[in-house]
Amino acid sequence: MRQVYFGLVALLLVGGTDGVSADDKIQKVSLAGGKFAMSASGDWTKKTPRVNIIEAEFVIPKTEGDPADGRLTVMASGGGVKANVDRWKTQFSKTDNSSVKKDKAGGFDVHVVDITGTFKDQRGPFAPATMRKDYRMMGAIIVMDDGPDYFAKFYGPKKTVEANAKQFAKFVKSFKKLEN
């Protein structure tokens, strides 16, 4: 009986009945037909991307009080760093704050973008945009030596993005080239 009691106490201390913390729930993302990979942890939900050019998509659960979930997409694209940072900035009608920092992930240069303000949420090329106040976008442009760059773009209500900012940074840092 005493062992059962201590076992139950230990289970409660690790955060639940399944004994698995959010960081232990690793989801692998395969990119470029298996040439690259990333790992997501936490309570993000992997889903089928809305469009074919997106290789991976996650729903990030909203923080209490926020109106919507966050969205994270990963895709390959061209156009250069500056042009894409400028394009991301134009997705906001009013910018409260923005920054771009250079970092490394998997041996590759990464440009990390952080923008807050009023987001122009446009669900298609010809659809009218819905203006979303107090939104934040964190993006990473992973510069490839040959071929298109990789983009990880996470946006949503400011509190939801803030609550997941460290997980997003870990996700970007997990980018690696796989040995074939």
PyMOL commands that set and color helices and strands:
alter all, ss='L'
color gray80, all
select helices_A, chain A and resi 2-13+22-24+32-34+81-90+158-163+165-173
alter helices_A, ss='H'
color red, helices_A
select strands_A, chain A and resi 27-31+36-40+45-47+56-60+70-77+92-105+108-121+130-142+149-157+176-177
alter strands_A, ss='S'
color yellow, strands_A
deselect
rebuild
show_as cartoon
